């Protein structure tokens, strides 16, 4: 993924400030339509989860719902873009090292 999107620190800060208007611990104003911006946002949100820990779907949903009402869109982005993995039955989620 890092190879696909070259993101400068200035660009990252600008995107995060635009979408997290109440700060990085606050809610997401909107989930962007452009993939590069989604990628930057996802990089920030994924930090709220522990690497190697297995989460139940309801735990992921509850955490993401605090960030953005359409939590399923973000969860799907995490899976589609390799930020997070899920079991075949969709009940467990985790982040690899």
DSSP file (Angstrom, degrees, kcal/mol; ACC not computed):
  #  RESIDUE AA STRUCTURE BP1 BP2  ACC     N-H-->O    O-->H-N    N-H-->O    O-->H-N    TCO  KAPPA ALPHA  PHI   PSI    X-CA   Y-CA   Z-CA
    1    1 A X    >>        0   0    0      0, 0.0     4,-1.9     0, 0.0     3,-0.6   0.000 360.0 360.0 360.0 -42.1    0.0    0.0    0.0
    2    2 A X  T 34  +     0   0    0      1,-0.3     5,-0.1     2,-0.2     0, 0.0   0.846 360.0  53.0 -58.9 -32.8    2.8    2.4    0.9
    3    3 A X  T 34 S+     0   0    0      1,-0.2    -1,-0.3     3,-0.1     3,-0.2   0.831 106.8  52.5 -70.6 -31.5    4.1    2.0   -2.7
    4    4 A X  T <4 S+     0   0    0     -3,-0.6     2,-0.6     1,-0.2    -2,-0.2   0.875 114.7  39.8 -72.8 -38.4    0.7    2.9   -4.2
    5    5 A X     <  -     0   0    0     -4,-1.9     2,-0.8     2,-0.0    -1,-0.2  -0.933  67.8-161.9-119.3 109.9    0.2    6.1   -2.3
    6    6 A X        -     0   0    0     -2,-0.6     2,-0.5    -3,-0.2    -3,-0.1  -0.822  19.6-175.6 -88.0 115.8    3.2    8.4   -1.7
    7    7 A X        -     0   0    0     -2,-0.8     2,-0.1    -5,-0.1    -2,-0.0  -0.957  14.0-149.8-119.9 122.2    2.1   10.7    1.1
    8    8 A X     >  -     0   0    0     -2,-0.5     4,-2.5     1,-0.1     5,-0.2  -0.481  27.8-115.6 -81.5 160.5    4.2   13.6    2.4
    9    9 A X  H  > S+     0   0    0      1,-0.2     4,-2.6     2,-0.2     5,-0.2   0.877 117.5  52.5 -63.8 -37.7    4.0   14.6    6.0
   10   10 A X  H  > S+     0   0    0      2,-0.2     4,-2.2     1,-0.2    -1,-0.2   0.921 110.8  46.8 -63.9 -44.2    2.5   18.0    5.0
   11   11 A X  H  > S+     0   0    0      2,-0.2     4,-2.5     1,-0.2     5,-0.2   0.916 111.9  51.2 -63.4 -43.4   -0.2   16.3    2.9
   12   12 A X  H  X S+     0   0    0     -4,-2.5     4,-2.7     1,-0.2     5,-0.2   0.944 111.0  47.3 -59.5 -49.8   -1.0   13.8    5.7
   13   13 A X  H  X S+     0   0    0     -4,-2.6     4,-2.4     1,-0.2    -1,-0.2   0.895 111.7  51.0 -60.1 -41.3   -1.3   16.7    8.3
   14   14 A X  H  X S+     0   0    0     -4,-2.2     4,-1.8     2,-0.2    -1,-0.2   0.919 112.6  45.3 -63.5 -45.0   -3.6   18.6    5.9
   15   15 A X  H  X S+     0   0    0     -4,-2.5     4,-2.1     2,-0.2     5,-0.3   0.937 114.3  48.1 -65.4 -47.0   -5.9   15.7    5.3
   16   16 A X  H  X S+     0   0    0     -4,-2.7     4,-2.6     1,-0.2    -2,-0.2   0.901 111.8  49.6 -62.7 -41.1   -6.1   14.7    9.0
   17   17 A X  H  < S+     0   0    0     -4,-2.4    -1,-0.2    -5,-0.2    -2,-0.2   0.873 112.1  49.6 -65.1 -36.4   -6.8   18.3   10.0
   18   18 A X  H  < S+     0   0    0     -4,-1.8     3,-0.3    -5,-0.2    -2,-0.2   0.861 121.0  32.5 -69.9 -37.1   -9.6   18.6    7.4
   19   19 A X  H  < S+     0   0    0     -4,-2.1    10,-3.2     1,-0.2     2,-0.6   0.721 119.5  49.1 -98.2 -24.2  -11.3   15.3    8.3
   20   20 A X    ><  +     0   0    0     -4,-2.6     3,-1.7    -5,-0.3    -1,-0.2  -0.674  65.6 165.1-111.4  74.0  -10.7   15.2   12.1
   21   21 A X  T 3  S+     0   0    0     -2,-0.6    -1,-0.1     1,-0.3     3,-0.1   0.712  74.8  49.3 -67.6 -21.8  -11.8   18.7   12.9
   22   22 A X  T 3  S-     0   0    0      5,-0.5    -1,-0.3     1,-0.4     3,-0.2   0.221 127.2 -83.8-100.1  13.3  -12.0   18.0   16.7
   23   23 A X    X   -     0   0    0     -3,-1.7     3,-1.8    -7,-0.2    -1,-0.4  -0.197  51.6 -68.5 102.4 163.6   -8.6   16.4   16.8
   24   24 A X  T 3  S+     0   0    0      1,-0.3    -1,-0.1    -3,-0.1    -3,-0.1   0.682 131.1  53.6 -66.0 -19.8   -7.3   12.9   16.0
   25   25 A X  T 3  S+     0   0    0     -3,-0.2    -1,-0.3    -5,-0.1    -2,-0.1   0.517 101.4  79.6 -89.1  -5.9   -9.0   11.4   19.1
   26   26 A X  S <  S-     0   0    0     -3,-1.8    -3,-0.1     1,-0.2     2,-0.0  -0.138  92.6 -67.3 -91.4-172.0  -12.4   12.9   17.9
   27   27 A X        -     0   0    0      1,-0.1    -5,-0.5    -2,-0.0     2,-0.5  -0.299  46.5-108.6 -76.3 161.3  -14.9   11.8   15.3
   28   28 A X        -     0   0    0     39,-3.4    41,-0.2     1,-0.2    -8,-0.2  -0.782  19.0-149.0 -88.5 128.0  -14.4   11.7   11.6
   29   29 A X  S    S-     0   0    0    -10,-3.2     2,-0.3    -2,-0.5    -1,-0.2   0.944  75.0 -21.1 -64.0 -48.6  -16.4   14.5    9.8
   30   30 A X        -     0   0    0    -11,-0.3     2,-0.6    -3,-0.1    -1,-0.3  -0.978  64.5-111.7-157.1 152.9  -16.8   12.4    6.7
   31   31 A X        -     0   0    0     -2,-0.3     7,-0.1    -3,-0.1     6,-0.0  -0.835  46.6-120.6 -91.2 120.3  -15.1    9.5    5.0
   32   32 A X        -     0   0    0     -2,-0.6    -1,-0.1     1,-0.1   -13,-0.0  -0.056   5.2-139.5 -63.2 161.2  -13.5   10.9    1.8
   33   33 A X  S    S+     0   0    0      4,-0.0     2,-0.3     5,-0.0    -1,-0.1   0.734  79.4  85.3 -90.2 -25.6  -14.2    9.7   -1.7
   34   34 A X  S  > S-     0   0    0      1,-0.1     4,-2.3     2,-0.0     3,-0.2  -0.622  76.0-137.1 -83.1 134.3  -10.6    9.7   -3.0
   35   35 A X  H  > S+     0   0    0     -2,-0.3     4,-2.7     1,-0.2     5,-0.2   0.862 101.0  55.3 -59.1 -40.2   -8.6    6.6   -2.2
   36   36 A X  H  > S+     0   0    0      1,-0.2     4,-1.9     2,-0.2    -1,-0.2   0.914 110.8  45.0 -63.1 -41.4   -5.5    8.4   -1.2
   37   37 A X  H  > S+     0   0    0     -3,-0.2     4,-2.5     2,-0.2    -1,-0.2   0.895 111.9  52.5 -68.0 -39.6   -7.4   10.4    1.4
   38   38 A X  H  X S+     0   0    0     -4,-2.3     4,-3.1     1,-0.2    -2,-0.2   0.916 108.2  52.4 -58.5 -42.8   -9.1    7.3    2.6
   39   39 A X  H  X S+     0   0    0     -4,-2.7     4,-2.3     2,-0.2    -2,-0.2   0.915 109.5  47.7 -59.7 -45.8   -5.7    5.6    2.9
   40   40 A X  H  X S+     0   0    0     -4,-1.9     4,-1.4     2,-0.2    -1,-0.2   0.919 114.4  46.8 -62.7 -44.6   -4.4    8.5    5.1
   41   41 A X  H  X S+     0   0    0     -4,-2.5     4,-2.6     1,-0.2     3,-0.2   0.924 111.6  51.0 -62.8 -45.5   -7.5    8.4    7.3
   42   42 A X  H  X S+     0   0    0     -4,-3.1     4,-2.7     1,-0.2    -2,-0.2   0.880 104.6  57.4 -62.3 -38.7   -7.3    4.6    7.6
   43   43 A X  H  X S+     0   0    0     -4,-2.3     4,-0.5    -5,-0.2    -1,-0.2   0.888 111.5  43.5 -58.0 -38.6   -3.7    4.8    8.6
   44   44 A X  H >< S+     0   0    0     -4,-1.4     3,-0.8    -3,-0.2     4,-0.2   0.931 115.1  46.5 -73.7 -46.4   -4.7    7.0   11.5
   45   45 A X  H >< S+     0   0    0     -4,-2.6     3,-2.1     1,-0.2    -2,-0.2   0.883 103.6  62.0 -65.5 -38.8   -7.8    5.1   12.6
   46   46 A X  H >< S+     0   0    0     -4,-2.7     3,-1.8     1,-0.3    -1,-0.2   0.750  88.6  73.0 -62.8 -22.3   -6.0    1.7   12.5
   47   47 A X  T << S+     0   0    0     -3,-0.8    -1,-0.3    -4,-0.5    -2,-0.2   0.683  83.0  69.9 -64.6 -16.5   -3.7    2.9   15.2
   48   48 A X  T <  S+     0   0    0     -3,-2.1     2,-0.3    -4,-0.2    -1,-0.3   0.536  92.8  70.9 -78.5  -5.9   -6.5    2.6   17.7
   49   49 A X  S <  S-     0   0    0     -3,-1.8     2,-0.3    -4,-0.1    45,-0.0  -0.846  85.9-115.5-113.7 149.6   -6.3   -1.2   17.4
   50   50 A X    >   -     0   0    0     -2,-0.3     3,-0.9     1,-0.1    45,-0.4  -0.645  27.4-118.5 -85.8 135.9   -3.6   -3.5   18.8
   51   51 A X  T 3  S+     0   0    0     -2,-0.3    45,-0.2     1,-0.2     3,-0.1  -0.527  97.8  13.7 -68.8 134.8   -1.5   -5.5   16.4
   52   52 A X  T 3  S+     0   0    0     43,-2.6     2,-0.3     1,-0.3    -1,-0.2   0.224  95.4 121.7  85.4 -14.9   -1.9   -9.2   16.9
   53   53 A X    <   -     0   0    0     -3,-0.9     2,-0.5    42,-0.1    42,-0.5  -0.620  60.0-132.7 -81.7 140.3   -5.0   -8.9   19.1
   54   54 A X        -     0   0    0     -2,-0.3     2,-0.4    40,-0.1    40,-0.2  -0.829  24.2-165.8 -95.1 126.4   -8.1  -10.7   17.8
   55   55 A X  E     -A   93   0A   0     38,-3.4    38,-2.8    -2,-0.5     2,-0.2  -0.863  18.2-125.3-111.2 144.4  -11.3   -8.6   17.9
   56   56 A X  E >>  -A   92   0A   0     -2,-0.4     4,-2.0    36,-0.2     3,-0.7  -0.542  31.3-111.6 -78.6 154.8  -14.8   -9.7   17.6
   57   57 A X  H 3> S+     0   0    0     34,-1.8     4,-2.9     1,-0.3     5,-0.2   0.887 118.7  55.0 -55.7 -40.6  -16.9   -8.0   14.8
   58   58 A X  H 3> S+     0   0    0      1,-0.2     4,-2.2     2,-0.2    -1,-0.3   0.830 106.2  52.1 -66.1 -29.9  -19.0   -6.3   17.4
   59   59 A X  H <> S+     0   0    0     -3,-0.7     4,-2.2     2,-0.2    -1,-0.2   0.910 111.1  46.6 -69.5 -42.5  -15.9   -4.8   19.1
   60   60 A X  H  X S+     0   0    0     -4,-2.0     4,-2.7     2,-0.2     5,-0.3   0.942 113.5  49.5 -62.4 -47.5  -14.6   -3.4   15.8
   61   61 A X  H  X S+     0   0    0     -4,-2.9     4,-2.5     1,-0.2    -2,-0.2   0.911 110.5  49.5 -58.9 -44.9  -18.1   -2.0   15.0
   62   62 A X  H  X S+     0   0    0     -4,-2.2     4,-1.1     2,-0.2    -1,-0.2   0.911 113.5  45.9 -63.5 -43.1  -18.4   -0.3   18.4
   63   63 A X  H  X S+     0   0    0     -4,-2.2     4,-0.6     1,-0.2     3,-0.4   0.931 116.3  44.4 -65.4 -45.6  -14.9    1.3   18.1
   64   64 A X  H >X S+     0   0    0     -4,-2.7     4,-2.8     1,-0.2     3,-0.9   0.842 105.5  61.9 -69.7 -32.4  -15.5    2.5   14.6
   65   65 A X  H 3< S+     0   0    0     -4,-2.5    -1,-0.2     1,-0.3    -2,-0.2   0.821  98.4  57.6 -63.6 -30.5  -19.0    3.7   15.4
   66   66 A X  H 3< S+     0   0    0     -4,-1.1    -1,-0.3    -3,-0.4    -2,-0.2   0.765 113.9  39.7 -67.4 -24.9  -17.4    6.1   17.9
   67   67 A X  H << S+     0   0    0     -3,-0.9   -39,-3.4    -4,-0.6     2,-0.3   0.848 132.9   1.0 -91.2 -40.7  -15.4    7.6   15.0
   68   68 A X     <  -     0   0    0     -4,-2.8    -1,-0.3   -41,-0.2     3,-0.3  -0.975  59.4-132.0-156.1 132.9  -17.9    7.5   12.2
   69   69 A X  S    S+     0   0    0     -2,-0.3     2,-1.5     1,-0.3     3,-0.3   0.848 104.9  59.8 -58.2 -36.8  -21.6    6.5   11.9
   70   70 A X    >>  +     0   0    0      1,-0.2     3,-1.1     2,-0.1     4,-1.0  -0.449  66.2 157.6 -90.3  63.9  -21.1    4.5    8.8
   71   71 A X  H 3>  +     0   0    0     -2,-1.5     4,-2.6    -3,-0.3    -1,-0.2   0.773  63.0  66.4 -60.0 -29.6  -18.6    2.2   10.5
   72   72 A X  H 3> S+     0   0    0     -3,-0.3     4,-2.5     1,-0.2    -1,-0.3   0.850  96.8  55.2 -64.2 -33.8  -19.2   -0.7    8.0
   73   73 A X  H <> S+     0   0    0     -3,-1.1     4,-2.1     2,-0.2    -1,-0.2   0.920 111.3  43.4 -64.7 -43.5  -17.6    1.4    5.2
   74   74 A X  H  X S+     0   0    0     -4,-1.0     4,-2.6     2,-0.2    -2,-0.2   0.921 113.4  51.2 -68.5 -43.1  -14.4    1.9    7.2
   75   75 A X  H  X S+     0   0    0     -4,-2.6     4,-1.8     1,-0.2    -2,-0.2   0.917 111.1  48.9 -59.0 -43.9  -14.3   -1.7    8.3
   76   76 A X  H  X S+     0   0    0     -4,-2.5     4,-3.2     2,-0.2     5,-0.2   0.902 109.5  52.1 -62.8 -42.3  -14.7   -2.8    4.7
   77   77 A X  H  X S+     0   0    0     -4,-2.1     4,-2.4     1,-0.2     6,-0.3   0.920 106.2  54.6 -60.5 -44.1  -11.9   -0.4    3.6
   78   78 A X  H  <>S+     0   0    0     -4,-2.6     5,-1.9     1,-0.2     6,-1.7   0.912 114.7  40.0 -54.4 -44.7   -9.7   -1.9    6.2
   79   79 A X  H ><5S+     0   0    0     -4,-1.8     3,-1.3     4,-0.2    -2,-0.2   0.947 115.2  49.8 -71.5 -50.2  -10.3   -5.4    4.8
   80   80 A X  H 3<5S+     0   0    0     -4,-3.2    -2,-0.2     1,-0.3    -1,-0.2   0.824 117.0  41.3 -60.5 -33.4  -10.2   -4.5    1.1
   81   81 A X  T 3<5S-     0   0    0     -4,-2.4    -1,-0.3    -5,-0.2    -2,-0.2   0.268 114.5-110.8-103.3  10.8   -6.9   -2.5    1.5
   82   82 A X  T < 5S+     0   0    0     -3,-1.3    -3,-0.2     2,-0.3    -4,-0.1   0.616  81.5 122.7  76.9  14.2   -5.1   -5.0    3.8
   83   83 A X  S   <S+     0   0    0     -5,-1.9     2,-0.3    -6,-0.3    -4,-0.2   0.828  84.0  14.2 -71.6 -30.7   -5.1   -2.9    7.0
   84   84 A X  S    S-     0   0    0     -6,-1.7     2,-0.3    11,-0.1    -2,-0.3  -0.957  70.0-144.0-143.1 154.8   -7.0   -5.7    8.8
   85   85 A X  E     -B   94   0A   0      9,-3.2     9,-2.1    -2,-0.3     2,-0.3  -0.842  12.8-160.0-118.5 158.2   -7.8   -9.3    8.2
   86   86 A X  E     -B   93   0A   0     -2,-0.3     7,-0.2     7,-0.2    -2,-0.0  -0.970  24.2-103.4-137.8 155.8  -10.9  -11.3    9.1
   87   87 A X    >   -     0   0    0      5,-2.4     3,-1.8    -2,-0.3     7,-0.0  -0.281  40.6-104.7 -69.7 161.4  -11.9  -14.9    9.6
   88   88 A X  T 3  S+     0   0    0      1,-0.3    -1,-0.1     2,-0.1    -2,-0.0   0.809 123.4  51.2 -59.0 -31.3  -13.8  -16.7    6.8
   89   89 A X  T 3  S-     0   0    0      1,-0.0    -1,-0.3     3,-0.0    -2,-0.0   0.514 109.9-125.0 -85.9  -3.4  -17.0  -16.5    8.9
   90   90 A X  S <  S+     0   0    0     -3,-1.8    -2,-0.1     2,-0.2     3,-0.0   0.619  81.7 109.5  75.1  13.1  -16.5  -12.7    9.5
   91   91 A X        +     0   0    0      1,-0.1   -34,-1.8   -35,-0.1     2,-0.4   0.731  70.0  49.6 -93.6 -23.6  -16.6  -13.0   13.2
   92   92 A X  E     -A   56   0A   0    -36,-0.2    -5,-2.4   -35,-0.1     2,-0.3  -0.931  60.2-174.2-124.1 143.2  -13.0  -12.2   14.1
   93   93 A X  E     +AB  55  86A   0    -38,-2.8   -38,-3.4    -2,-0.4     2,-0.3  -0.954   9.2 164.7-132.3 149.2  -10.7   -9.4   13.0
   94   94 A X  E     - B   0  85A   0     -9,-2.1    -9,-3.2    -2,-0.3     2,-0.5  -0.980  30.4-126.5-158.1 165.3   -7.0   -8.8   13.5
   95   95 A X        -     0   0    0    -42,-0.5   -43,-2.6   -45,-0.4   -11,-0.1  -0.977  27.0-135.4-118.3 129.8   -4.0   -6.8   12.3
   96   96 A X              0   0    0     -2,-0.5   -43,-0.1   -45,-0.2   -45,-0.0  -0.387 360.0 360.0 -77.7 160.7   -0.8   -8.5   11.3
   97   97 A X              0   0    0     -2,-0.1    -1,-0.1   -46,-0.1   -46,-0.1   0.494 360.0 360.0 -62.7 360.0    2.7   -7.3   12.4
